[in-house]
Amino acid sequence: MIRAAIGLILGLILLTTAIVLLERGRADVVQRDMVWGNTPVTWMERPGADGPLVVIAHGFAGSRPLMQAYQIALAKAGYLTVSFDFEGHGRNPQPMRGDVTAIDGTTTFLMDELARVTDRAIDMAGMDRGLAYLGHSMASDIIIRQSLRDPRVDTVVGLSVFSLAISADAPRSLLMINGQWEPGLRAAARAVMGEIGASEGQVIRDAGGFARAAQVAPWVEHVGILYSRNAISQTISWLDEQFDVTRQSAPPIALMGQVILLGFAGLVIALASLATMLFKGRARRVLPITPRAFWLATFAPAVVTPLVLQGAGLAFVPVVLADYLALHLALYGLLAIAILLLTGHASVIFPSVSRMWRSVIIGLGFGAFSLAVLGLYLDRYVGSFWAGDARILPFLVILIGAVPAMIADAALQSGTRPDLAAGSGPSDIPRSLSGGGGIGF
């Protein structure tokens, strides 16, 4: 119990330290969260800033908070910045539309939304200050395509870039930054540079305003690039060059990625320690499963489920992949449960009613508390966590599908833990964590 209390205190110290550092990193930036039409946006600027405008777009399955490291750094550097949630992402109530595999499908809708945000942002800026696009992954293609049809865009910065719309002479000003551990995207960027006789790491500029470069952010991959101080510094330098910004010193770039991980470590330590303090000494029951049944229930559903659902036309939830995910989880769980029942392990699936309801009540209470703490942290610093009105239905559908998978997972775990005290494999004798010699989890 003393160790658990120390762990709880340590976890809270780490979490508090991370939050203080993250909040300090944005202390001198003004942030305004708004909704333009259906599109949620975040405007950030340094008080009194009059720099050019940078419109920031997230990648697939991302949202505005995921781009905070760049938005905060650019705002501190004097740029006016706006980030937003694409349809089908974050808190945008509009489900993603169109065929995601067709250029004239989903891509067109996302380009139109980017155009609407750009128009509103230019109006809000109050004058023509210069305009840049910054986008990650999926959005790198969107911003490049939109820049080709909007002459107001002065330069484009793409992170983890891939776009078939890039040609030898367009966009006129383009910086591509890929992570060191993104070999496929780096190869594509090298091919783009090869069309103009240049190589990775080389910057090409001419008197006519053409500018292009393919740079590498060291020691990062597809997500790590979003917190790379090297990539952020390259972005600011590129924009400063494009807009003739002169500085006395390099603008500050807050350390975010590592600090966010520090907070996650604190959360895990604190919640695990709290769980130990709450549940220590409670009797746990080990329910045996034969090795043959265990491996069959573990691997057969994993192989059968994707084969059964392959090519299935699913469209009962207005969020991409949500319907497939719900069905995948449900089918996987039901197959595993069926295997355990057919192999004579009903006691693993159906524990006594009194024990089941006690576990459900305790689990729901602790789970709700944990999700609230984790959710607040995630929502503030990482990505949109809490489901808005448009996400409630997909959330419930996925939750219903996940229940059989969670039951199967719990059964497989509870049925394979050894009883070391007996020395002869699993036992169904209730044992306490705190006494009596024996491990029963």
Secondary structure, DSSP 8 states (H G I E B T S, - for coil): -HHHHHHHHHHHHHHHHHHHHHHHHTTT-EEEEEEETTEEEEEEE-TT----EEEEE--TT--GGGGHHHHHHHHHTT-EEEEE--TTSTT--S---S-TT-TTTHHHHHHHHHHHHHHHHHHHH-S---EEEEEETHHHHHHHHHHHH-TT--EEEEES---TT--SS-SSEEEEEEETT-HHHHHHHHHHHHTTT--TT-EEE-TTS-EEEEEEETT--TTGGGG-HHHHHHHHHHHHHHTT---SS-------HHHHHHHHHHHHHHHHHHHHHHHTT-EE------HHHHHHHHHHHHHHHHHHHTT----SSSSTTHHHHHHHHHHHHHHHHHHHHHTT-HHHHS--HHHHHHHHHHHHHHHHHHHHHHHHHHHHHTS--S--GGGHHHHHHHHHHHHHHHHHHHHHHHTS---TTTTSS---S-EESSSSS----
